[in-house]
Amino acid sequence: MKRISLLLFLLTSFLLTACGQLDSIPYTPAQTPETWLQIQPFAEFQFASQNIIFVQPSTSIIVYFLGILTIAVGLYFLKIRSHQHSRFWWGIALLLWGIGALLAGTSYEAFSYAIKCAGRTACLWTSWWEILYLIASVWSIDAMTLAVAYSSTTGKLRKSLLIYAIANAVLYFIIVMIGAFIPIKFLISFELLLVVAAPGIIAFFIINGWRYYKYKINQDLVLLGTWIWLGITIAAYFLYLISGNTAALWAKGFWFSENDVLHIGLIIWMFYIAIALAPQVKDS
């Protein structure tokens, strides 16, 4: 009992210390609660005598729909897994992806004001919602790596992918914890997430592309389509981001951003995965 109490005390101290470190990182460029609401659309409503500020309403609804849809597709994979390791890991990957989408939508958009700004003189740059989103997203890609290892490889290559996925998940968790506690912004940034996730996604293109070229197996073609659409979606996100259209449309009252481009592309991706990939994927 004493050991459990000590463990809970250490865990509580650990979390409080981390929260304090994250609270020391101001938003860049600096924003006050007032300016936070001036730079993006929001809706205000009453709930149980509380005043709720819902930031980027349409974007938030889209990302929440994406999260729920992705979790549903993940559960579908687990339901039809039939002892297939690849389907099991696809299910885990999509559950993590869906949870990450819900976490991101909550902190980056829907309740960003309440989480980062309310009651403060200056808004925060990040939160634990976003830290958990980063971890869930990378672990999702690592779970996809395990799925591809079982569906598209054998022997030493499969073993290498399994080791890589587990090592990558553990190492990234450690890096993010270091970034949250010291704190170091780059270690808990979306940019580092992309750097860490990129090798896995590139490997998926190469493995399934090469296998389809050599063996003409339909499963590899469907998987290749999965990675191509993901690549198109990410590219469309960055092209729209650098276009500057978001601010221009918001100024005219149209609530559409680069995040909407990303989320809509991922919603289409989820339907493709559920309809085209789920019936096809099986262990090699």
C-alpha positions, 0 to 999 in steps of 0.5 A: 500500500505504501508503495502504491501511495509513493507511486501515485505521489511521484506520478502526480509530482511528475505531471504537475512539473510537466504542466508547469513547464508547458505553461512557461511556453508562450504562443508565438507570435504573442497573443492575449485572450482578446487577440486570440479571438480576433484572429480566428472565427468562434461561436459563443453560447451558454451551457449550464450557466457557463459561457462557452467559447467554441473556436473555429466551429466548422473546422472543429465539427469536421475534425471531430467527425474525422476522429469518430469515423476513424475510431469506428473504422478501427473497431471494424478492423478489429471485428473482422480481424479473423486472427490476421495480425495485419488487420489487428494492427490496422485496427490499433493504428486507426484507434490511435489516429482517431483518438489523436484527431479528437485530442488535436481538434479539442486543443488546436481548435474547438476549446483552444481558448479555454485550454490556452487562453482563459484566465491568462494574460498571455495565451500558451503555445501548447498543452497536454492535449497536444502532447498526447496527440503527438504521441498517439499520431506517431504510435498510429504510424508505428502500428501501421508499420506493424500492419504492413510488416505482417501483410507485405513482408516476410523473414528478416525484413518483417523482423526489421520492421517490427523492431523499428516500429517498437523502437521508434514508438519508445524513442519518440515517447522519450523525446516528447517527454524530454521536450515537455519537461525541459521544455524544448519546443522543437521536440514537441512540435508538429514539424518533428512529428512529420520528421519521425513519421516520414520514414515509415510512410516512405517505406510503405510506398516502397514496399507495396510499390515494389511488391505490386510491380513484381507480383501484381498482387491486388492487396499491394495495389490497394495499399499503394492507393492508400499511401498515394492518397495520404501523400496527396492529402498532406501535399494539398494541406501544405500547398493550401497553407502556403497559399495564404487563402485561409486568412483571406477567406476568414476576412470574408466570413468563409470559415475554411482553412488548411486544416479543413483541407487536411481533415476532408482529405483524411475523411475520404481516406478513411472511407477508402480504407474501410471499403477498399482496404479492409476486405483485402488486407491479410497476412503475407 
